[in-house]
Amino acid sequence: MRFMMLVKHGEKQGPPPQELMDAMAILHQEAIKAGTIRGNGGLAPTAQSTRVRLSGGQVRVIDGPFTEAKEIVGGYAEFELKSKEEAIEGAVHFMELHKKHWPGWEGETEVRQIFGPEDFAQSCKGPELTAQKQAS
């Protein structure tokens, strides 16, 4: 099962302490050895970002910073894991590293399963679609 971990926090947190970066490098190497990590990275601040929005039938390009953002997605990691429970355990460990090495930092890691085309094809054949067809 694939999972995306989205790390959210306030934008003006400053750079992470070196101790945290060192601990995360060890965590990353462990995930590489285990063959569970598919990709990860930190994201640029919103001042360097752009949104492309579709609203009211119009596509608009909006350059950052985005004043309405109270918290941002500051980083991500994609994993191949056995279960959602394993993904949650990993997210808890990641946040514990922040607690230990960056006192006062606040944020969250959102754990979301990634679905591929095969997952959507299966859901189209599931009981929900059958019930919808019968109701029509």
Salt bridges, closest charged atoms under 4 A:
GLU68 OE2 - ARG51 NH1 2.58
GLU78 OE2 - ARG2 NH1 3.46
GLU78 OE2 - ARG38 NE 3.00
GLU80 OE1 - ARG38 NH1 3.24
GLU110 OE1 - LYS8 NZ 2.40
GLU110 OE2 - ARG112 NH1 3.45
